[in-house]
Amino acid sequence: MLLSFLRRLVLLLLIGLASGPALAELEETYEGMLLPDNFETPIPITVQVKEQSGRLTGTVTTGATPPITAPISSGENRYGQCNMKILLTPTFTLRLFGSCQSTMFEGRYTIYTTREDDKPKGSFRLMRKEIKKREDDKETRRSTLAPPAGSVTDCIKTNTRCLLACPQGDYNTEFLCSNRCRHKYQACKAKFSAAPLSRSPANPLPPDDGSGATPSR
């Protein structure tokens, strides 16, 4: 009798879990990179998504020169697994599939073209925009506290500190951090490399003729 009651109780709990909402509906903006399997240049991407009863709507912005923004053609969230298709252009369709949580969206992507044998693929790990902004703010504060660079040697030292401060273990975040360090180093190096080799006095005097007389004005 007790065993039968426990079985019915477990069955009711399972039915309740299956019928109730497993996860809160998403309304997030994710940012990060598409990382091709062939190790080509990563592609920046921003995903703005809103969920309603498991259906996903929103926009996707990808590329850099110039960026392409397109609406999510179709998408659904099934127990934390998001599957969406985006018609970027009449000949390019992007599919994103993976785990979508409130702080992160990561998984695999495929780009479909008019050619059957051309299907670029790769992975992605996109962070919620607010979290990414906090990481950028921390890096900005570290750069502000660093001593000012006064020569190319100081630029190298500052760049080394910047690279050492980058988070380890997360390829996507580490790539973004090291890329920012590289741009800062190049700007710093260009600043001091462009310094003039000689400077003239503000009020140059005519050469001394040996007489010792002060030239008249």
Stockholm file with secondary structure:
# STOCKHOLM 1.0

chainA/1-217         MLLSFLRRLVLLLLIGLASGPALAELEETYEGMLLPDNFETPIPITVQVKEQSGRLTGTVTTGATPPITAPISSGENRYGQCNMKILLTPTFTLRLFGSCQSTMFEGRYTIYTTREDDKPKGSFRLMRKEIKKREDDKETRRSTLAPPAGSVTDCIKTNTRCLLACPQGDYNTEFLCSNRCRHKYQACKAKFSAAPLSRSPANPLPPDDGSGATPSR
#=GR chainA/1-217 SS CHHHHHHHHHHHHHHHHHHSCSSCCCEEEEEEEEEETTCCCCEEEEEEEEEETTEEEEEEEECSSSCEEEEEEEEEEETTEEEEEEEEETTEEEEEEEEECSSEEEEEEEEECSSTTCCCEEEEEEEEHHHHHHHHHHHHHHHHHSCCCCSHHHHHHHHHHHHHTSCSSCHHHHHHHHHHHHHHHHHHHHHHHTSCSCCCCSSCCCCCCSSCCCCCC
#=GC SS_cons         CHHHHHHHHHHHHHHHHHHSCSSCCCEEEEEEEEEETTCCCCEEEEEEEEEETTEEEEEEEECSSSCEEEEEEEEEEETTEEEEEEEEETTEEEEEEEEECSSEEEEEEEEECSSTTCCCEEEEEEEEHHHHHHHHHHHHHHHHHSCCCCSHHHHHHHHHHHHHTSCSSCHHHHHHHHHHHHHHHHHHHHHHHTSCSCCCCSSCCCCCCSSCCCCCC
//
